[in-house]
Amino acid sequence: MKFIIKLFPEITIKSRPVRKRLIARLQNNVQILLGRIDDGIKVSGFWDKLEVDLSAAQQQDLGVLRDDVVDALARIPGIQTFLEVEQYPLGDFHNVFELTRQAYAERLKGKTFKVRVRRSGKHEFTSVELERYVGGGLRQHTEAAGVDVHKPQVWVDLEVRNDKLFIVTQIHQGMGGYPLGTQEPVLSLISGGFDSILASWMTMRRGCKTHFLFFNLGGHAHEIGVKQVSLYLWKRYGASARVKFITVPFEEVVGEILQSVDRSHMGVVLKRMMMRAADKVAERMKIPALVTGESIAQVSSQTLPNLSLIDAVAEHLVIRPLITMDKPDIIEQVRAIGAFEFASAMPEFCGVISDKPTTAARRERLEQEEAAFDFDVLERAIESVEVISIDEIVENRNINSEIEALTRVGDNQVIVDIRAPQEEERKPLNLPGCEILKVPFYRLEEAVERFEPGREYLLYCEKGVMSQMHAQHLTEKGFSNIRVYRPAAPK
């Protein structure tokens, strides 16, 4: 089994050196990610495409391997489409027809079709001649409704390369964009809401290695949620590159704003303090740009006058991918990338709520308000930032390592599978004799209220990362009967 990867169209119009660099990076990214599925998968690069060969893969179940590869390729920036193909020796026209009929007969029942041949190499026939022969054979020897050269219901796609025939059995849509790492890195200010999630995804899709910056305003549940969605975004769309998750403790900054700033200007001042801190973090990490999820006039701090004054305190470029998007469109796009449940269930903590917030702040008034602010508080927050690799979240020292992880389940214990429904359905937890509750992470807060005090509940997720984080959070809220279930590694 093979896959042919078609490049994002903007890659193909670049100069020769740039195009070669982009293709090489895409090949490397694909090899890294598919190598984690099976190290026997081979990825080859060409001028106009990549090829993925599964013939040397170690995975015995070809169906599972195929599904895993399709899922991975659909989430790699730089891929416009990818074709699932079967490879055969070319043979004569009749051989091509027989192989094509075998692959397409079921799909052609009752439908119109058109044969499309792409050919490279030297042959004694033309693409049109092969199309006519195969098309005529399919029309006569299948239950197709006929040929339609203008708007066929089914495209029968064949590729001929020298002495090889490739029959395209399925075409899959990629995510487009540029290969990750081909553009400069960015630092995304992520709150875990719809806007910052989508803004982060959009810069990843555009080829930027996207690091995550979270301002902790005092809500531990919020921090757990943001770490969870950041890890999800990285694993799904950016795992070919290592990135950082940075936390800035902003509780004291919030307290200082509440004491020193007029309520009408608190929101803008808070954003300016965040931008100052982000600017310093980006400078330390040598990252040239900041990313936010703001959209014009969505809230009071996002009017053009206020955005201008917020940007004025930053020396780095500020990128706003969503600046003219409507909220319903943002929400639908977040749903499409699989992060809707994260955003909709994200705990919120807002320590600064302006009373009749200004929508057109003036520089003089802002500087007057900030003159009463103790900037030593901001400096302490910047000096106290915590930087960890995104894939090491579970090792964060703020996660309570004393939450017990059990490898066996006792008589009075219940496993709580907190994975998202689609993940649980794909890899169901099969433990005969054990009681298992299926409670997605975004329903855990309400479900825990119904847990029986006399029983222990063991939270489970595939990697053990989020089960630890949620167990800590629930323990801190006073639930003493929460543990973690982590199956023993197979011998």
C-alpha positions in Angstrom: 0.0 0.0 0.0 1.2 3.5 -0.9 0.1 7.1 -0.4 1.0 9.9 -2.8 1.1 13.3 -1.0 0.2 16.4 -3.1 1.8 19.7 -1.9 0.1 22.8 -0.7 -0.2 24.9 -4.0 1.7 27.9 -2.6 4.7 25.6 -2.2 4.8 24.9 -5.9 5.1 28.6 -7.0 8.2 29.2 -4.8 11.6 29.6 -6.3 13.6 26.4 -6.8 15.8 26.7 -3.7 12.8 27.6 -1.5 10.6 24.9 -2.9 13.4 22.2 -2.3 13.7 23.4 1.3 10.0 23.3 1.9 9.7 19.8 0.4 12.7 18.5 2.4 11.1 19.8 5.7 7.7 18.3 4.8 9.4 15.0 4.1 11.2 15.1 7.4 8.1 16.0 9.3 6.1 13.2 7.7 8.8 10.7 8.4 9.0 11.7 12.1 5.3 11.4 12.7 4.7 8.2 10.6 7.9 6.7 12.2 6.2 6.9 15.5 3.4 4.7 14.1 5.7 2.2 12.5 9.4 2.6 12.0 9.2 0.5 8.8 7.3 3.2 6.9 9.4 4.9 4.3 8.8 8.5 3.0 10.4 9.6 -0.3 10.6 13.2 -1.6 10.1 14.3 -5.2 9.9 17.6 -7.0 6.1 17.7 -7.0 5.0 15.2 -4.3 6.0 12.8 -1.5 5.4 9.1 -1.5 4.7 7.0 1.6 5.4 3.3 1.3 4.0 0.9 3.8 5.4 -2.3 2.3 8.2 -2.6 4.9 6.0 -1.8 7.9 6.1 -4.0 11.0 2.4 -3.7 11.9 0.6 -6.9 11.2 -2.9 -5.5 11.0 -2.8 -3.6 7.7 -6.3 -2.1 8.3 -5.3 -0.5 11.6 -2.0 0.7 10.1 -3.8 2.3 7.2 -6.3 4.1 9.4 -3.5 5.4 11.6 -1.5 6.7 8.6 -4.6 8.4 7.1 -5.4 10.1 10.4 -1.8 11.3 10.8 -1.4 12.6 7.2 -4.7 14.6 7.5 -3.1 16.6 10.3 0.3 17.5 8.9 0.7 21.1 7.7 1.9 21.4 4.1 -0.3 18.6 2.7 -3.1 19.7 0.3 -4.4 16.2 -0.5 -3.1 12.7 -0.4 -4.0 9.8 -2.6 -4.4 6.2 -1.4 -3.0 4.0 -4.2 -2.3 0.4 -5.1 0.8 -0.2 -7.2 1.1 -2.8 -10.0 3.4 -3.6 -12.9 2.0 -1.6 -15.9 1.3 -4.5 -18.4 -0.9 -3.9 -21.4 -4.1 -1.9 -21.7 -6.4 -4.8 -20.9 -4.4 -5.5 -17.7 -4.9 -1.9 -16.7 -8.6 -2.2 -17.3 -9.0 -5.4 -15.3 -7.1 -4.0 -12.3 -9.2 -0.8 -12.5 -12.5 -2.7 -12.7 -11.5 -4.7 -9.7 -10.8 -1.5 -7.7 -13.8 0.6 -8.9 -16.7 -1.8 -9.8 -18.6 -1.4 -6.5 -18.2 2.4 -6.4 -19.4 2.8 -10.0 -22.8 1.1 -9.5 -25.5 3.4 -10.7 -23.1 6.4 -11.1 -21.5 8.3 -13.9 -17.8 8.4 -14.2 -14.8 9.7 -16.0 -11.3 8.1 -16.3 -8.4 10.5 -15.6 -4.8 9.3 -16.4 -1.6 11.1 -15.3 1.5 9.8 -17.1 5.2 10.3 -16.8 8.1 8.6 -18.6 8.3 7.4 -22.2 5.5 5.3 -23.5 4.1 4.3 -26.9 0.6 5.4 -26.0 -0.9 8.7 -24.9 -2.9 9.3 -21.7 -6.0 9.9 -23.7 -5.7 6.5 -25.5 -5.5 4.7 -22.1 -8.4 6.8 -20.7 -10.6 5.7 -23.7 -9.8 2.1 -23.4 -10.3 1.8 -19.7 -13.4 4.0 -19.8 -15.0 1.9 -22.6 -14.3 -1.3 -20.7 -15.8 0.1 -17.4 -18.9 1.3 -19.3 -19.5 -2.1 -20.8 -18.4 -4.4 -18.0 -19.7 -2.6 -14.8 -23.1 -1.4 -13.6 -22.1 2.3 -14.0 -24.7 4.7 -15.3 -22.4 5.9 -18.0 -19.6 8.3 -18.8 -19.9 12.0 -18.0 -16.9 14.0 -19.1 -18.2 17.3 -17.5 -19.6 16.5 -14.1 -18.9 12.8 -13.3 -20.1 11.4 -9.9 -16.9 9.3 -9.7 -13.4 10.2 -10.9 -11.4 7.0 -11.8 -7.9 8.2 -11.2 -4.8 6.3 -12.6 -1.2 7.2 -12.6 1.4 5.7 -14.9 5.0 6.2 -14.1 7.5 4.5 -16.4 6.6 0.7 -16.1 4.4 1.1 -13.0 0.7 1.6 -12.6 -0.9 3.3 -9.6 -4.6 3.0 -9.1 -6.0 5.7 -6.8 -8.5 4.1 -4.5 -9.3 7.1 -2.4 -8.4 10.8 -2.2 -8.1 12.4 1.3 -8.1 16.1 2.2 -5.1 17.5 4.0 -4.9 20.6 6.1 -2.9 22.7 3.6 -0.5 25.4 4.8 3.2 25.3 5.0 5.4 22.5 6.6 5.9 23.1 10.3 9.2 24.8 11.0 9.6 26.4 7.6 8.5 29.8 9.1 9.8 31.6 12.1 8.5 30.5 15.6 5.8 32.4 17.4 4.6 32.7 21.0 0.8 32.3 21.3 -1.0 33.9 24.2 -3.5 31.1 25.0 -6.4 31.3 27.4 -8.1 28.1 26.3 -11.1 29.8 24.8 -12.3 29.4 21.2 -10.3 32.4 19.9 -6.9 31.6 21.3 -7.2 28.0 20.4 -8.0 28.8 16.7 -5.3 31.5 16.5 -2.7 28.9 17.7 -3.9 26.3 15.2 -3.8 28.8 12.4 -0.1 29.7 13.0 0.8 26.1 13.2 -1.0 25.5 9.9 1.0 28.3 8.4 4.3 26.6 9.3 5.2 28.4 12.5 6.5 26.5 15.4 4.0 27.7 18.0 4.9 27.9 21.7 2.1 28.5 24.3 2.1 31.3 26.8 -0.5 31.1 29.6 -1.2 33.9 32.2 -2.4 32.3 35.4 -4.8 34.8 36.9 -5.4 32.6 39.9 -7.6 29.8 38.7 -6.0 26.3 39.0 -8.8 24.6 37.1 -8.2 27.1 34.3 -4.5 26.2 34.2 -5.4 22.5 34.0 -7.7 23.2 31.1 -5.3 25.3 29.2 -2.5 22.8 29.6 -4.9 20.1 28.3 -5.9 21.9 25.2 -2.4 23.0 24.4 -1.2 19.5 24.7 -4.0 18.4 22.4 -3.2 21.0 19.7 0.5 20.0 19.8 -0.2 16.3 19.6 -2.7 16.6 16.8 -1.2 19.3 14.6 2.4 20.1 15.7 4.1 17.0 17.1 6.9 17.0 14.6 8.5 20.0 16.5 9.3 20.4 20.2 7.6 23.5 21.8 7.4 25.0 25.2 4.5 25.7 27.5 5.1 28.9 29.6 3.2 29.9 32.6 3.3 33.4 34.0 1.9 33.8 37.6 -0.3 36.9 37.3 -2.3 36.7 40.5 -0.3 39.5 42.1 -0.5 41.6 39.0 -4.3 41.3 39.0 -4.3 42.3 42.7 -2.2 45.4 42.0 -4.5 46.4 39.1 -7.6 46.1 41.4 -6.0 48.4 43.9 -4.4 50.9 41.6 -6.4 51.3 38.4 -9.8 52.9 37.8 -12.4 50.2 36.9 -13.2 51.6 33.5 -9.5 51.0 32.4 -8.8 47.7 34.2 -9.3 45.5 31.1 -7.0 47.5 28.8 -4.3 47.9 31.5 -4.4 44.1 32.2 -3.9 43.4 28.4 -1.0 45.9 28.4 0.6 44.2 31.3 0.2 40.8 29.6 1.7 42.2 26.4 4.7 43.6 28.3 5.3 40.2 30.0 4.9 38.4 26.7 7.4 40.7 25.1 10.0 39.9 27.7 9.4 36.1 27.4 9.6 36.3 23.6 12.9 38.3 23.9 14.4 35.6 26.2 13.3 32.8 23.9 14.4 34.7 20.8 10.9 34.4 19.3 10.2 37.2 16.8 6.3 37.5 17.0 3.4 37.2 19.4 0.0 35.7 18.6 -3.4 36.6 20.1 -7.0 35.6 19.3 -8.4 39.0 19.2 -11.1 40.1 16.7 -12.2 43.6 16.0 -14.9 44.9 18.5 -15.6 41.4 19.9 -15.2 42.8 23.4 -14.4 46.3 24.8 -10.6 45.8 24.8 -10.6 44.8 21.2 -11.7 48.0 19.5 -9.1 49.5 17.2 -8.1 52.4 19.6 -7.6 50.0 22.5 -5.7 47.4 20.4 -3.4 50.1 19.2 -2.6 51.2 22.8 -2.1 47.5 23.8 0.3 46.9 21.0 2.2 50.1 21.8 3.9 48.5 24.8 5.3 45.6 22.7 8.5 45.7 20.7 7.7 42.4 18.9 5.3 41.9 16.0 1.8 41.1 17.2 -0.1 38.7 14.9 -3.9 38.4 15.1 -5.1 35.7 12.7 -8.8 36.1 13.6 -8.9 39.9 13.4 -11.9 40.1 11.1 -13.6 36.7 11.8 -17.1 36.4 13.2 -17.6 34.5 16.4 -19.9 31.8 14.9 -17.3 31.1 12.2 -14.6 30.8 14.9 -16.6 28.4 16.9 -17.3 26.2 13.9 -13.7 26.1 12.9 -12.7 25.1 16.5 -15.3 22.3 16.2 -13.7 21.2 12.9 -10.3 20.8 14.5 -11.7 18.8 17.3 -11.2 21.3 20.1 -14.8 22.4 20.7 -15.3 20.4 23.9 -12.1 21.8 25.4 -13.1 25.4 24.7 -16.8 25.0 25.7 -15.9 23.4 29.0 -12.9 25.6 29.8 -13.1 26.9 33.4 -12.8 30.7 33.5 -11.2 33.0 36.0 -11.5 36.7 35.5 -10.1 38.7 38.3 -10.4 42.0 36.5 -13.9 43.1 35.4 -14.2 46.7 34.3 -17.2 48.8 35.2 -18.5 50.5 32.1 -15.2 49.7 30.3 -13.8 52.2 27.9 -13.9 51.3 24.2 -11.6 54.3 23.2 -8.9 54.7 25.8 -6.5 57.6 25.4 -2.8 57.3 25.9 -2.6 60.1 28.4 -5.3 58.6 30.6 -3.7 55.1 30.4 -0.3 56.4 31.4 -1.9 58.2 34.3 -3.6 55.0 35.5 -0.4 53.0 35.1 1.6 55.6 37.0 0.0 54.3 40.2 0.8 50.7 39.3 3.8 49.1 41.1 5.8 47.7 38.2 8.0 45.7 40.6 5.0 43.3 40.8 5.1 42.8 37.1 8.9 42.2 37.2 8.4 39.6 39.9 5.9 37.8 37.7 8.2 37.8 34.7 11.1 36.5 36.8 8.9 33.7 38.1 7.8 32.3 34.7 7.8 28.5 34.4 8.9 27.0 31.1 8.4 23.3 30.4 8.4 21.2 27.2 4.8 20.6 26.1 5.3 16.8 26.2 6.5 17.0 29.8 3.4 18.6 31.3 2.8 15.6 33.5 6.2 16.2 35.1 5.4 19.8 36.0 6.2 20.3 39.6 2.8 21.9 40.1 1.2 18.6 39.5 0.9 16.7 42.7 3.1 13.7 42.4 1.5 12.2 45.5 -1.7 11.4 43.7 -1.5 7.7 43.8 -1.5 5.8 40.4 -2.7 2.3 40.7 -2.1 -0.6 38.3 -4.8 -2.8 39.7 -8.4 -2.3 40.5 -9.9 -3.4 43.8 -13.4 -4.5 44.7 -14.5 -1.1 46.0 -12.9 0.9 43.2 -14.4 2.3 40.0 -12.5 3.3 36.9 -13.6 6.7 35.4 -12.6 6.9 31.7 -12.2 10.7 31.2 -11.2 10.6 27.5 -13.2 12.4 24.9 -15.9 10.2 23.3 -14.2 9.8 20.0 -11.0 8.7 21.6 -12.8 6.2 23.9 -14.7 4.8 21.0 -11.5 4.3 19.0 -9.7 2.5 21.7 -12.2 1.2 24.3 -11.0 0.2 27.7 -11.5 -3.5 28.1 -11.2 -4.7 31.7 -13.6 -7.6 32.4 -14.9 -7.6 35.9 -14.2 -3.9 36.5 -16.9 -1.2 36.7 -16.1 1.5 34.3 -17.8 4.9 34.1 -17.4 6.9 30.9 -17.2 10.6 31.9 -15.5 12.9 29.4 -13.1 15.4 31.1 -15.5 18.3 30.4 -18.3 16.6 32.4 -16.1 15.5 35.3 -16.8 18.5 37.5 -20.5 17.8 37.6 -20.2 14.0 37.7 -17.9 14.0 40.7 -20.8 15.4 42.8 -22.6 12.1 42.3 -19.7 9.9 43.3 -20.3 7.6 46.3 -18.2 8.7 49.3 -17.6 5.2 50.4 -15.9 4.1 47.1 -12.7 5.1 45.3 -12.7 6.4 41.8 -9.6 5.9 39.5 -9.3 8.4 36.7 -8.0 7.0 33.4 -6.6 8.6 30.2 -4.3 7.0 27.7 -1.1 8.8 28.6 -1.8 9.4 32.3 -1.3 13.1 31.9 -4.7 14.6 32.3 -5.9 12.0 34.8 -3.1 13.2 37.1 -4.0 16.9 36.6 -7.7 16.3 37.2 -7.1 14.1 40.2 -5.0 16.8 41.7 -7.6 19.4 41.1 -10.5 17.3 42.6 -8.3 16.4 45.6 -7.7 20.1 46.2 -11.4 20.7 46.1 -11.9 18.2 48.9 -12.6 14.9 47.2 -10.4 12.4 49.0 -11.5 9.3 47.2 -9.9 10.2 43.8 -6.9 8.2 42.5 -5.4 7.5 39.1 -5.5 4.3 37.1 -2.4 3.5 35.0 -2.3 0.0 33.5 1.0 -1.8 34.0 3.2 -1.8 30.8 3.0 -5.1 28.9 5.9 -7.4 29.5 
